[in-house]
């Protein structure tokens, strides 16, 4: 019985101290309400059917491979977009992601230079934008490493 009363006193002490820790209290409130309700209600927390456009100024096998690496259900099939329509498409919210593959991308990569792909993100779709940009980065990194391995073997 003494052990049980000791446990009860410790529990009351913790609840009393919780009253003064507003950050922990807010986290507990979030963890046991919003974090449970949103997935149960069907809210999408990850990336699902994100719209993608690609501005392919390189027209190489590598740029096609990068475009084809964005697969459902995370991404819709990338649509070709002319460079001069980039700002308008993002402003209208037509695409969540617009990828710009510069001219001579594959040739620069094979020559040992470090070309860059530009990823434009419509941040109004916040969770998709943040997580999707990370996904695209990982997918492209994997594809580029795979391509570099094939180029070195050949």
N, C-alpha and C positions, 0 to 999 in steps of 0.2 A: 504494500500500500504506500510505503514511503517513496518508492521509486516512481509510482504513478503520479503522486503529488509533485514530485520534483520535475517530471516531464511536463505536467500541466503549468507549473510556474515558469518554466523555460519557454513554453509556447506563448503564454501571455506576455512575457518580456519581449519576445520577437514581434508579436503583433503591435505592442506599444511602440517599439522602435521603428516599425514600418510606417507608422503615422507621420514620422518626421523625415522620411526618405521619399520625397515626391517623385524622383526619377524612377526608383524601383516600383513605386505604386503605379505609376503610369505604364511601365513595362508590363507589370502583372495584369493590369486592366486590358491592355492591348493583347497580350498573349492568350488570355482566356476568353476574349470576345471576338475582336476583329480578325485575328489570325486563324481562328477556328471557323467563324461565320463565312468569310469570303470564299475559301475553297469549297465549303459545303453548299453555298448558294450558287456555285458555278462561275464565280468571277475568275477571269483568267489572270493569273499572276505572272506567267512566263510569256514566251513569244509564241504566237499562234497566228498563222496566215498573214504575216507581215508583208505588206506590199513593197516590192523592190524594183528599181529601175537601174539599168546599167548603161553608162555612156562609154562605149567601147571605141576608143580612138586608136587602139592597137590592131584590132581585127586579127589576132594571132590565135594559135591553138591554145596557148596558155590563158588568154583572156576568155575564150569560150569555155575552157575547163573551169575557171573561177566562177563564171556565170552558172554553169551547170551544177556546181557543187552546192548551191543553195536549194535545198529540197523541202518539200512539204513534210510534215504539217507546220513546221516553224515558219517557212517562207512560201509565198506564192511564187510562181515561175517569173523570173526577172524579165522585165519588158525593156526593149531597146528605147533609148531616149536621146535625142540630139542635145548637144551641149548647150545650145542657146535656149532650151526650154527648162533647164535645171531649176532656176529660181522660181519660175512660174509654177512648175509642178510641185515643188516643196511648199510654196505659199498657199496653193489650193488644197494641200493635204492629199494629193493623189498618191503619193508614195511615202512610206515611213523611212525608207533607205534609198539613197541614190549613190551608186558606186561609179567612180570615174577611173577607168583604166587608161593611163596616158599613152600617147603614141610611142612606139619603140619600147614598150614595157618588156616584152619577151627578149628582144635583142639586148637591151641594157642589162637584164638579169643574167643572160648567158655571157655577157662581156665582163661580168664581175662587178658591175656597178650596183648600186642599191636603189633601184627605182621604187617609187611609192604609189600605192593605190589610195585615192581619196574617197572617204566615206562621208557622205552628207546625211545628217539625221534630222528628221522632223521630231523634235522633242516634245510636241504636244501629246503624243502617245507615250507618256513617260516610262512606264514599266517596260513596254516593248522596245522603246528607244535605247534604254540603258542596257537591258539584257541582250537585245538583238545585236547591238554594236559589238558586245563581247563575243557573242556566238559567231558573228561574221569574221571577226578577227581570228578566232580559233580555227574556223573552217578554212580561211584563206591561208593561214600559217601552215596548216597541215597539207593543203594542196601544193603550196610553194615548196615545202620540204620534200614532198613526194616527187614533184617535178624536177627539183634540183638533183635528187637521187637518180632519176631516170636519165637526166642529161649527162651526169657524170659517168653513168654506166655505159652510155652509148657513145 
